[in-house]
Amino acid sequence: MKFAFLALLLLTSLRANGQSTCSLVVRALTSDGRRPEAPITVTESSGRVEEKDQEDSDVRFCDLGILPVTVTVGSDGLCNQVTVHNVPVTLDGSYLLQVTYEPLPCGTEVRPPTPICSLLFRVADADGWLSGARIDLTTPTHDQLTTDEFGRALFTAENGARVSGTVTAPGHKATGFSWSCSVRDLRHEENLQLSR
């Protein structure tokens, strides 16, 4: 008898709490902490769908059951839609789901950065590395580089650029070079051997 009374009291308490407590609270924020306007959809396991719009405050879903739900932030017409599956809900408390959502209109092309190639010139002669050798570029720019004490000079170019020119050093014959930057060869060493 005592057990039945406690069970009835607990059930009544849960029903009372279920009527006054929202099962789920959803908060969508951008990565910098702003609250974007966004549609938020909750789908119950039965297939029932409820949609609300987030504007200035958290979005509350109060009339849910006790089975996990699926929450979607953003609509099918917006890019970067976020879906969270198996979100727990109960009748005896609110579950706060915080989602990072970056609204982006579809059709806005987001291009990845252009790959950059690093081209290291290594200039030497029969005696070793040539310090102070001059590298005259003719493409893609008309830059001039000078090698360090270990015969090195670094140049960067965009994907698809052809890098060509000549390298000279006092008392040595000029030597030409040509190389093309590609995503398959983003780091390249061009070894140039000068003769007298």
C-alpha contacts under 8 A as a table, 3 or more apart, distances in Angstrom:
res1	aa1	res2	aa2	distance
1	M	4	A	5.17
1	M	5	F	6.29
2	K	5	F	5.20
2	K	6	L	6.33
3	F	6	L	5.16
3	F	7	A	6.17
4	A	7	A	5.10
4	A	8	L	6.14
5	F	8	L	5.11
5	F	9	L	6.09
6	L	9	L	4.99
6	L	10	L	6.08
7	A	10	L	5.10
7	A	11	L	6.12
8	L	11	L	5.11
8	L	12	T	6.09
9	L	12	T	5.15
9	L	13	S	6.09
10	L	13	S	4.99
10	L	14	L	6.13
11	L	14	L	5.10
11	L	15	R	6.17
12	T	15	R	5.11
12	T	16	A	6.15
13	S	16	A	5.11
13	S	17	N	6.09
14	L	17	N	5.00
14	L	18	G	5.86
14	L	91	L	6.47
14	L	92	D	5.93
15	R	18	G	4.96
15	R	19	Q	6.33
15	R	91	L	7.56
16	A	19	Q	5.36
16	A	20	S	6.60
17	N	20	S	5.22
17	N	21	T	5.67
17	N	91	L	6.68
17	N	92	D	5.72
17	N	93	G	7.70
18	G	21	T	5.34
18	G	22	C	7.21
18	G	23	S	7.60
18	G	91	L	4.61
18	G	92	D	6.06
18	G	93	G	7.90
19	Q	22	C	7.82
19	Q	62	C	7.98
21	T	62	C	6.65
21	T	91	L	7.25
21	T	92	D	7.15
21	T	93	G	6.19
21	T	94	S	6.50
22	C	25	V	7.11
22	C	60	R	6.32
22	C	61	F	5.80
22	C	62	C	3.69
22	C	63	D	6.99
22	C	91	L	7.82
22	C	93	G	7.16
22	C	94	S	5.57
23	S	60	R	7.90
23	S	61	F	6.23
23	S	62	C	5.13
23	S	63	D	7.04
23	S	64	L	6.22
23	S	89	V	5.58
23	S	90	T	5.79
23	S	91	L	5.93
23	S	92	D	7.70
23	S	93	G	6.16
23	S	94	S	4.63
23	S	95	Y	6.18
24	L	60	R	5.98
24	L	61	F	5.18
24	L	62	C	6.51
24	L	64	L	7.88
24	L	89	V	6.36
24	L	94	S	5.25
24	L	95	Y	4.85
24	L	96	L	6.12
24	L	97	L	7.44
25	V	58	D	6.45
25	V	59	V	5.65
25	V	60	R	4.57
25	V	61	F	6.26
25	V	94	S	6.55
25	V	95	Y	6.01
25	V	96	L	4.77
25	V	97	L	6.18
26	V	58	D	5.79
26	V	59	V	5.19
26	V	60	R	6.49
26	V	96	L	5.90
26	V	97	L	4.87
26	V	98	Q	5.94
26	V	99	V	7.60
27	R	57	S	7.70
27	R	58	D	4.96
27	R	59	V	6.53
27	R	96	L	7.39
27	R	97	L	6.19
27	R	98	Q	4.70
27	R	99	V	6.23
28	A	35	R	6.23
28	A	36	P	7.06
28	A	38	A	8.00
28	A	54	Q	7.78
28	A	58	D	7.72
28	A	73	V	7.46
28	A	98	Q	5.82
28	A	99	V	4.77
28	A	100	T	5.81
28	A	101	Y	6.04
29	L	32	D	7.71
29	L	33	G	5.46
29	L	34	R	5.45
29	L	35	R	4.69
29	L	36	P	6.42
29	L	98	Q	7.44
29	L	99	V	6.28
29	L	100	T	5.07
29	L	101	Y	5.78
29	L	102	E	7.85
30	T	33	G	5.25
30	T	34	R	5.24
30	T	35	R	6.32
30	T	36	P	6.77
30	T	100	T	5.39
30	T	101	Y	5.12
30	T	102	E	5.32
31	S	34	R	7.49
31	S	100	T	6.13
31	S	101	Y	7.30
31	S	102	E	7.18
35	R	55	E	7.46
35	R	56	D	6.94
35	R	57	S	7.87
36	P	54	Q	7.39
36	P	55	E	6.96
36	P	101	Y	7.87
36	P	102	E	7.96
36	P	103	P	7.38
37	E	53	D	7.00
37	E	54	Q	5.33
37	E	55	E	4.89
37	E	56	D	7.78
38	A	53	D	5.67
38	A	54	Q	5.26
38	A	55	E	7.14
38	A	73	V	6.65
38	A	74	G	5.52
38	A	75	S	7.96
38	A	103	P	7.89
39	P	51	E	6.82
39	P	52	K	5.82
39	P	53	D	4.32
39	P	54	Q	6.13
39	P	73	V	6.01
39	P	74	G	5.20
39	P	75	S	6.35
40	I	51	E	5.61
40	I	52	K	5.40
40	I	53	D	5.84
40	I	54	Q	6.85
40	I	59	V	7.88
40	I	71	V	7.07
40	I	72	T	5.69
40	I	73	V	4.62
40	I	74	G	6.27
40	I	75	S	7.92
41	T	49	V	6.88
41	T	50	E	5.71
41	T	51	E	4.26
41	T	52	K	6.51
41	T	71	V	5.68
41	T	72	T	5.07
41	T	73	V	6.53
42	V	49	V	5.71
42	V	50	E	5.30
42	V	51	E	6.33
42	V	69	V	6.58
42	V	70	T	5.68
42	V	71	V	4.63
42	V	72	T	6.50
43	T	47	G	6.07
43	T	48	R	5.74
43	T	49	V	4.52
43	T	50	E	6.60
43	T	69	V	5.66
43	T	70	T	5.11
43	T	71	V	6.49
44	E	47	G	5.36
44	E	48	R	5.30
44	E	49	V	6.46
44	E	64	L	7.60
44	E	65	G	7.90
44	E	67	L	7.39
44	E	68	P	7.09
44	E	69	V	4.74
44	E	70	T	6.59
45	S	48	R	7.35
45	S	67	L	6.76
45	S	68	P	6.99
45	S	69	V	6.16
52	K	59	V	7.12
53	D	59	V	7.39
54	Q	57	S	6.59
54	Q	58	D	6.70
54	Q	59	V	5.88
61	F	64	L	6.81
64	L	89	V	7.54
65	G	89	V	7.23
65	G	90	T	7.03
65	G	91	L	7.35
66	I	88	P	7.72
66	I	89	V	5.43
66	I	90	T	4.87
66	I	91	L	6.67
67	L	88	P	6.95
67	L	89	V	6.49
67	L	90	T	7.77
68	P	85	H	7.93
68	P	86	N	4.84
68	P	87	V	5.04
68	P	88	P	4.60
68	P	89	V	5.90
69	V	85	H	6.56
69	V	86	N	5.39
69	V	87	V	5.14
69	V	88	P	6.74
69	V	89	V	7.45
70	T	83	T	7.05
70	T	84	V	5.72
70	T	85	H	4.48
70	T	86	N	5.85
70	T	87	V	6.14
71	V	83	T	5.68
71	V	84	V	5.21
71	V	85	H	6.54
71	V	87	V	7.31
72	T	75	S	7.75
72	T	81	Q	7.15
72	T	82	V	5.64
72	T	83	T	4.31
72	T	84	V	6.40
73	V	81	Q	5.87
73	V	82	V	5.18
73	V	83	T	6.42
73	V	99	V	7.98
73	V	101	Y	7.29
74	G	78	L	6.14
74	G	79	C	7.75
74	G	80	N	7.50
74	G	81	Q	4.85
74	G	82	V	6.70
74	G	103	P	7.51
75	S	78	L	5.42
75	S	81	Q	6.48
76	D	79	C	7.51
76	D	81	Q	7.18
77	G	106	C	7.18
78	L	81	Q	6.47
78	L	103	P	7.05
78	L	104	L	6.52
78	L	105	P	5.57
78	L	106	C	5.76
79	C	103	P	6.64
79	C	104	L	5.32
79	C	105	P	5.81
79	C	106	C	5.18
80	N	101	Y	7.17
80	N	102	E	6.40
80	N	103	P	6.23
80	N	104	L	6.44
81	Q	101	Y	7.49
81	Q	103	P	7.78
82	V	99	V	7.89
82	V	101	Y	6.81
84	V	87	V	6.87
87	V	97	L	7.98
88	P	95	Y	7.23
89	V	94	S	7.43
89	V	95	Y	6.28
90	T	93	G	6.24
90	T	94	S	7.36
90	T	95	Y	7.86
91	L	94	S	7.86
104	L	108	T	7.51
105	P	108	T	6.02
106	C	109	E	7.90
114	T	158	E	6.64
114	T	159	N	6.64
115	P	158	E	6.10
115	P	159	N	5.45
115	P	183	V	6.80
115	P	186	L	7.63
116	I	156	T	6.53
116	I	157	A	5.65
116	I	158	E	4.63
116	I	159	N	5.82
116	I	186	L	6.60
117	C	156	T	5.46
117	C	157	A	5.22
117	C	158	E	6.08
117	C	159	N	6.58
117	C	181	C	5.87
117	C	182	S	7.29
117	C	183	V	7.83
117	C	185	D	7.27
117	C	186	L	4.23
117	C	187	R	5.74
117	C	188	H	7.52
118	S	154	L	7.04
118	S	155	F	6.04
118	S	156	T	4.65
118	S	157	A	6.77
118	S	186	L	6.10
118	S	187	R	4.90
118	S	188	H	6.26
119	L	154	L	5.82
119	L	155	F	5.17
119	L	156	T	5.92
119	L	157	A	7.70
119	L	187	R	6.14
119	L	188	H	4.94
119	L	189	E	5.80
119	L	190	E	7.05
120	L	152	R	6.67
120	L	153	A	5.82
120	L	154	L	4.56
120	L	155	F	6.40
120	L	187	R	7.97
120	L	188	H	6.25
120	L	189	E	4.71
120	L	190	E	6.08
121	F	147	T	7.97
121	F	151	G	7.68
121	F	152	R	5.47
121	F	153	A	5.16
121	F	154	L	6.22
121	F	155	F	7.93
121	F	189	E	5.94
121	F	190	E	4.87
121	F	191	N	6.12
121	F	192	L	7.25
122	R	129	W	7.69
122	R	147	T	7.90
122	R	150	F	7.90
122	R	151	G	5.31
122	R	152	R	4.72
122	R	153	A	6.89
122	R	189	E	7.02
122	R	190	E	6.10
122	R	191	N	4.82
122	R	192	L	6.08
123	V	129	W	6.02
123	V	130	L	5.73
123	V	133	A	7.29
123	V	147	T	7.43
123	V	151	G	4.83
123	V	152	R	6.47
123	V	191	N	6.09
123	V	192	L	4.84
123	V	193	Q	6.03
123	V	194	L	7.32
124	A	127	D	7.50
124	A	128	G	5.27
124	A	129	W	4.13
124	A	130	L	4.90
124	A	151	G	6.36
124	A	191	N	7.87
124	A	192	L	6.38
124	A	193	Q	5.06
124	A	194	L	6.18
125	D	128	G	5.45
125	D	129	W	6.50
125	D	130	L	6.70
125	D	193	Q	5.25
125	D	194	L	4.91
125	D	195	S	6.06
126	A	193	Q	7.73
126	A	194	L	7.80
126	A	195	S	7.34
129	W	149	E	7.44
129	W	150	F	5.43
129	W	151	G	4.84
130	L	133	A	6.04
130	L	147	T	7.28
130	L	149	E	7.04
130	L	150	F	6.74
130	L	151	G	4.71
130	L	169	A	7.80
131	S	146	T	7.99
131	S	147	T	5.49
131	S	148	D	5.26
131	S	149	E	4.44
131	S	150	F	6.12
131	S	151	G	4.97
131	S	152	R	7.92
132	G	146	T	5.45
132	G	147	T	4.99
132	G	148	D	6.20
132	G	149	E	7.20
132	G	151	G	7.37
132	G	169	A	7.21
133	A	146	T	5.58
133	A	147	T	5.34
133	A	151	G	7.24
133	A	167	V	6.87
133	A	168	T	5.78
133	A	169	A	4.62
133	A	170	P	7.76
134	R	144	Q	6.94
134	R	145	L	5.85
134	R	146	T	4.76
134	R	147	T	6.73
134	R	167	V	5.58
134	R	168	T	5.27
134	R	169	A	6.18
135	I	144	Q	5.60
135	I	145	L	4.95
135	I	146	T	6.12
135	I	147	T	7.84
135	I	165	G	7.24
135	I	166	T	5.88
135	I	167	V	4.38
135	I	168	T	6.56
136	D	142	H	6.94
136	D	143	D	6.32
136	D	144	Q	4.74
136	D	145	L	6.63
136	D	165	G	5.52
136	D	166	T	5.38
136	D	167	V	6.19
137	L	140	P	7.45
137	L	141	T	6.26
137	L	142	H	5.01
137	L	143	D	5.37
137	L	144	Q	6.14
137	L	163	V	7.21
137	L	164	S	5.84
137	L	165	G	4.32
137	L	166	T	6.67
138	T	141	T	5.89
138	T	142	H	4.99
138	T	143	D	7.56
138	T	163	V	7.60
138	T	164	S	5.77
138	T	165	G	4.92
139	T	142	H	6.43
139	T	162	R	6.38
139	T	163	V	5.24
139	T	164	S	5.34
139	T	165	G	6.91
140	P	157	A	7.92
140	P	161	A	6.44
140	P	162	R	6.24
140	P	163	V	5.82
140	P	164	S	7.54
145	L	153	A	6.53
146	T	153	A	6.29
147	T	150	F	7.31
147	T	151	G	4.84
147	T	152	R	4.71
147	T	153	A	4.79
148	D	151	G	5.23
148	D	152	R	5.31
148	D	153	A	6.59
149	E	152	R	7.43
157	A	161	A	6.26
157	A	163	V	7.73
157	A	181	C	6.78
158	E	161	A	5.66
158	E	181	C	6.77
159	N	181	C	5.17
159	N	182	S	5.12
159	N	183	V	6.49
160	G	180	S	6.41
160	G	181	C	5.22
160	G	182	S	5.62
161	A	180	S	5.77
161	A	181	C	5.44
161	A	182	S	7.93
162	R	178	S	7.09
162	R	179	W	5.81
162	R	180	S	4.30
162	R	181	C	6.34
163	V	178	S	5.63
163	V	179	W	5.22
163	V	180	S	5.95
163	V	181	C	7.56
164	S	176	G	7.49
164	S	177	F	5.44
164	S	178	S	4.15
164	S	179	W	6.35
165	G	176	G	5.74
165	G	177	F	5.68
165	G	178	S	6.74
166	T	174	A	6.39
166	T	175	T	5.43
166	T	176	G	4.21
166	T	177	F	6.05
167	V	174	A	5.66
167	V	175	T	5.37
167	V	176	G	6.38
167	V	177	F	7.89
168	T	172	H	6.63
168	T	173	K	6.65
168	T	174	A	4.68
168	T	175	T	6.71
168	T	194	L	7.91
169	A	172	H	5.42
169	A	173	K	7.53
169	A	174	A	7.42
171	G	196	R	6.02
172	H	194	L	6.23
172	H	195	S	5.55
172	H	196	R	4.28
173	K	194	L	6.46
173	K	195	S	5.82
173	K	196	R	5.79
174	A	194	L	7.27
175	T	192	L	7.65
175	T	194	L	6.64
181	C	185	D	6.54
181	C	186	L	6.66
182	S	185	D	5.30
182	S	186	L	6.19
183	V	186	L	5.49
185	D	188	H	6.20
